[in-house]
Amino acid sequence: MTRHLCRTFVFVLLAIAAGFSSPVGAATVTLSDAGYEVTLNDYPIPPAGPYPVSASNQFGSAQAGLPTSDGQVIPFVKTTASRPGPGGGEVYQAAGENYQFAVLTPTSTAVSVQLSGELSASGKGAAYAEVYSLSGQGVLYDTGWVGGETYDYNTSISVEPNTPYAISIAAITSFSGSGSGSATSDPFLQIDPALVTAGEFLEFSAGVDNVPISATPLPPALPMFGAALLALGGFAWRRRREVAT
């Protein structure tokens, strides 16, 4: 499994060279596109690159990036796998995502950014998140591989203004013979509202929607369905009360 963890860590660092620029006064920051990749039993599933990707096989599924209805992508990776019977070779499902961010500001002072998120892993699953510098600062935060639990993190990291940084997230589910598991990684970044100065904001790789999964809007039909269930429940309750009377 260690071999696969290393391999996952390598492929999750993928980033596409093409970028875009955002002016901040006289400064210009270029951020690379996000990179996504999933692997099912040692077979990378295209497309890998600036588009979210999901795939499944007889054992489970792997997903890198969560598309939204407005064409954006929420940073998120997930894997699941299950094989109830004995025997058989190795099952290996992996998903990785890499994207960049920068704090755009007219000042030259380091900025405190709040990093939070959730790693969730059960059974034979494991999840991971890391924030690192592209200009010599090294790793700013590293969760390590988390397995068999739900791990919430919330920490402050200091970043240089108008400077690209990268986030890598990964999830794997791997075992030999029979087994099952799942894993997810879901990060979120924000500048402390109390520390925001005029003209200061977070910029992300093109198409990346920096929101936690819990804040994702429900499909329009779901609230309607819920309202219908409530109405039916209320109707049934009134009928029972009338019969009892």
C-alpha positions as CSV (number, residue, x, y, z in Angstrom):
1,M,0.0,0.0,0.0
2,T,3.0,2.3,0.6
3,R,3.9,2.1,-3.0
4,H,0.4,3.2,-4.0
5,L,0.4,6.1,-1.5
6,C,3.7,7.4,-3.0
7,R,2.2,7.0,-6.5
8,T,-0.9,8.9,-5.5
9,F,1.1,11.7,-4.0
10,V,3.1,12.0,-7.3
11,F,0.1,12.1,-9.6
12,V,-1.8,14.5,-7.3
13,L,0.9,17.1,-7.8
14,L,0.0,17.4,-11.5
15,A,-0.7,20.9,-12.6
16,I,-1.3,22.2,-16.1
17,A,1.2,24.8,-17.4
18,A,-1.3,27.0,-19.1
19,G,-2.5,29.8,-16.7
20,F,-4.3,33.1,-16.5
21,S,-3.3,36.5,-15.0
22,S,-5.0,38.9,-12.6
23,P,-3.8,42.4,-12.2
24,V,-3.3,43.9,-8.7
25,G,-2.1,47.4,-9.1
26,A,1.3,46.9,-10.9
27,A,1.5,43.2,-9.9
28,T,0.4,40.3,-12.0
29,V,-0.2,36.8,-10.7
30,T,-0.3,33.8,-12.9
31,L,-2.1,30.7,-11.6
32,S,-2.0,27.3,-13.4
33,D,-5.2,25.5,-14.2
34,A,-6.3,22.8,-11.8
35,G,-5.3,19.2,-12.5
36,Y,-7.5,16.2,-11.9
37,E,-6.9,12.4,-12.2
38,V,-8.4,9.2,-11.1
39,T,-7.0,5.7,-11.2
40,L,-8.9,2.4,-11.1
41,N,-6.7,-0.6,-10.4
42,D,-3.6,1.0,-11.9
43,Y,-5.4,2.3,-15.0
44,P,-5.5,6.2,-15.2
45,I,-8.9,7.3,-16.5
46,P,-8.8,10.2,-19.0
47,P,-9.3,13.0,-19.2
48,A,-6.7,14.1,-16.7
49,G,-6.0,17.8,-16.7
50,P,-8.2,21.0,-16.3
51,Y,-11.5,19.0,-16.1
52,P,-13.1,17.1,-13.3
53,V,-13.2,13.4,-13.9
54,S,-15.1,10.4,-12.3
55,A,-15.1,6.7,-13.2
56,S,-16.3,3.4,-11.8
57,N,-15.7,-0.3,-12.2
58,Q,-17.0,-3.5,-10.7
59,F,-15.4,-2.7,-7.3
60,G,-16.5,1.0,-6.8
61,S,-15.7,4.5,-8.0
62,A,-13.3,7.4,-7.9
63,Q,-14.0,11.1,-8.4
64,A,-11.8,14.2,-8.7
65,G,-13.5,17.5,-8.6
66,L,-17.2,18.2,-8.0
67,P,-18.9,20.1,-10.9
68,T,-21.5,22.6,-10.1
69,S,-24.5,23.7,-12.2
70,D,-22.8,27.0,-13.2
71,G,-19.8,25.3,-14.7
72,Q,-17.5,25.7,-11.8
73,V,-15.6,22.9,-9.9
74,I,-15.6,22.5,-6.1
75,P,-12.3,21.0,-4.9
76,F,-13.2,17.5,-3.7
77,V,-12.0,14.0,-4.1
78,K,-13.7,10.7,-3.3
79,T,-13.1,7.0,-3.6
80,T,-15.2,3.9,-2.8
81,A,-14.5,0.2,-3.1
82,S,-16.0,-3.1,-2.0
83,R,-15.4,-6.8,-2.7
84,P,-17.2,-9.2,-0.4
85,G,-15.9,-12.5,-1.6
86,P,-12.6,-14.1,-0.7
87,G,-9.6,-14.3,-3.0
88,G,-8.7,-12.0,-5.9
89,G,-5.9,-9.6,-6.4
90,E,-5.5,-6.0,-5.3
91,V,-8.3,-3.4,-5.5
92,Y,-7.0,0.1,-5.8
93,Q,-9.1,3.2,-6.4
94,A,-7.5,6.6,-6.3
95,A,-8.4,10.3,-6.9
96,G,-6.2,13.3,-6.9
97,E,-6.6,17.1,-7.5
98,N,-4.1,19.9,-7.5
99,Y,-5.0,23.6,-7.8
100,Q,-3.4,27.0,-7.0
101,F,-4.4,30.1,-5.1
102,A,-3.0,33.6,-4.3
103,V,-4.0,36.5,-2.1
104,L,-4.2,39.5,-4.3
105,T,-3.5,42.7,-2.4
106,P,-2.1,46.2,-3.0
107,T,0.1,45.8,0.2
108,S,3.4,44.0,0.6
109,T,2.6,42.5,4.0
110,A,2.1,38.7,4.5
111,V,-1.5,37.7,4.9
112,S,-3.1,35.2,7.3
113,V,-5.4,32.7,5.5
114,Q,-7.7,30.4,7.3
115,L,-7.5,26.8,6.0
116,S,-10.2,24.4,7.0
117,G,-11.7,21.2,5.7
118,E,-12.6,17.6,6.3
119,L,-10.9,14.3,5.7
120,S,-13.2,11.3,6.0
121,A,-12.0,7.7,5.7
122,S,-13.6,4.3,6.6
123,G,-12.5,0.7,6.2
124,K,-9.6,0.5,3.8
125,G,-9.8,4.2,2.7
126,A,-7.3,7.0,3.4
127,A,-7.4,10.7,2.6
128,Y,-4.9,13.5,2.5
129,A,-4.5,17.3,2.1
130,E,-1.5,19.6,1.7
131,V,-0.7,23.3,1.1
132,Y,2.7,24.2,-0.2
133,S,4.7,27.1,-1.6
134,L,5.8,27.3,-5.2
135,S,8.6,29.8,-4.3
136,G,10.7,28.3,-1.6
137,Q,8.6,28.4,1.6
138,G,8.1,24.6,1.5
139,V,5.0,22.9,3.0
140,L,2.7,25.2,4.9
141,Y,0.3,22.6,6.1
142,D,0.2,18.8,5.7
143,T,-2.6,16.6,7.2
144,G,-0.7,13.3,6.6
145,W,-2.7,10.3,5.5
146,V,-5.8,9.9,7.6
147,G,-7.6,6.5,7.8
148,G,-10.4,5.0,9.8
149,E,-11.9,8.3,11.0
150,T,-13.3,11.7,10.2
151,Y,-10.7,14.4,10.7
152,D,-11.7,18.1,10.7
153,Y,-8.9,20.7,10.5
154,N,-8.9,24.4,10.9
155,T,-5.6,26.3,11.0
156,S,-4.1,29.6,9.9
157,I,-1.3,29.8,7.3
158,S,0.8,32.8,6.5
159,V,1.2,33.5,2.7
160,E,3.1,36.1,0.8
161,P,1.0,38.7,-1.1
162,N,0.5,38.2,-4.9
163,T,2.3,34.9,-4.8
164,P,1.1,31.5,-6.1
165,Y,0.6,28.6,-3.7
166,A,-0.7,25.1,-4.4
167,I,-3.1,22.7,-2.7
168,S,-3.0,18.9,-3.3
169,I,-5.7,16.6,-2.1
170,A,-6.0,12.8,-2.6
171,A,-8.2,9.9,-1.6
172,I,-7.5,6.2,-2.0
173,T,-9.3,2.9,-1.2
174,S,-7.0,-0.1,-1.5
175,F,-6.9,-3.7,-0.3
176,S,-6.2,-7.3,-1.3
177,G,-8.8,-10.1,-1.3
178,S,-12.0,-9.1,0.3
179,G,-12.6,-5.7,1.9
180,S,-14.3,-2.3,1.6
181,G,-13.7,1.3,2.3
182,S,-14.2,4.9,1.3
183,A,-12.4,8.2,1.5
184,T,-13.0,11.9,0.8
185,S,-11.0,15.1,1.1
186,D,-12.7,18.6,1.0
187,P,-10.6,21.8,1.7
188,F,-11.7,25.4,2.1
189,L,-9.8,28.7,2.2
190,Q,-10.8,32.1,3.4
191,I,-9.2,35.3,4.6
192,D,-10.1,36.3,8.2
193,P,-12.9,38.9,7.6
194,A,-11.4,40.9,10.5
195,L,-8.1,41.1,8.7
196,V,-9.2,41.9,5.2
197,T,-7.9,45.2,3.9
198,A,-9.2,47.2,1.1
199,G,-8.7,45.5,-2.3
200,E,-7.6,42.2,-0.8
201,F,-9.1,38.9,-1.9
202,L,-8.4,35.3,-2.8
203,E,-7.9,34.2,-6.4
204,F,-8.0,30.6,-7.5
205,S,-7.1,28.5,-10.6
206,A,-9.6,29.1,-13.4
207,G,-13.0,27.4,-12.8
208,V,-12.3,26.5,-9.1
209,D,-15.2,27.3,-6.8
210,N,-13.8,27.7,-3.3
211,V,-16.8,26.6,-1.3
212,P,-17.2,23.7,1.2
213,I,-19.4,20.7,0.1
214,S,-21.8,21.5,2.9
215,A,-22.5,24.9,1.2
216,T,-23.3,23.4,-2.2
217,P,-26.9,24.4,-3.2
218,L,-29.4,21.6,-3.4
219,P,-30.8,20.6,-6.8
220,P,-34.0,22.7,-7.3
221,A,-36.2,19.6,-7.3
222,L,-35.0,18.4,-3.9
223,P,-36.6,21.1,-1.8
224,M,-39.8,20.7,-3.7
225,F,-39.8,17.0,-3.1
226,G,-39.2,17.6,0.6
227,A,-42.0,20.1,0.8
228,A,-44.3,17.6,-0.9
229,L,-43.4,15.0,1.7
230,L,-44.1,17.4,4.5
231,A,-47.5,18.3,3.1
232,L,-48.4,14.6,2.7
233,G,-47.2,14.0,6.3
234,G,-49.4,16.8,7.6
235,F,-52.4,15.6,5.6
236,A,-52.0,12.0,7.1
237,W,-51.6,13.4,10.6
238,R,-54.9,15.5,10.2
239,R,-56.7,12.4,8.9
240,R,-55.6,10.3,11.9
241,R,-56.6,13.0,14.3
242,E,-60.1,13.3,12.7
243,V,-60.6,9.5,12.8
244,A,-59.5,9.5,16.5
245,T,-62.0,12.3,17.3
